[in-house]
Amino acid sequence: MTLTLTEAAEFRLRTFLQASSKNATSQRGIRVAVDDGGCSGYQYSLNITSVPQANDIVIQQGKLQIYIDAQSAPLLEGVAIDFVDGLLESGFKFSNPNATDTCGCGKSFQAGDCTPAGVPCS
């Protein structure tokens, strides 16, 4: 399984972990998944977790533990996650080689014929 973070994304995620950590555990990390939803059909999900799912794929990126939802893994293979901080736009950016189309907001995508129906952006 290949999923990469830029230095900026790793730093920002580690910052979130440290800020939300009252009782640090060795399993504490970021869970990455894809959910049905968004305006294109699939949407990305990033969550802080200290209890990974039993079937999560575990990878280490620098000092960050990443848990990848096993069902989402085929749609996340080869994804690069960056963090941009600018005047007009800030947040995590996903570069997904599996996406056949993305929405204007960059938070959701389609992946060929397996994509569920999208929900218009509001």
Secondary structure, 3 states (H helix, E strand, C coil): CCEEECHHHHHHHHHHHHHHCCCCCCCCEEEEEEEEECCCEEEEEEEEECCCCCCCEEEEECCEEEEECCCCHHHHCCEEEEEEECCCCEEEEEECCCCCEECCCCCEEECHHHCCCCCCCC
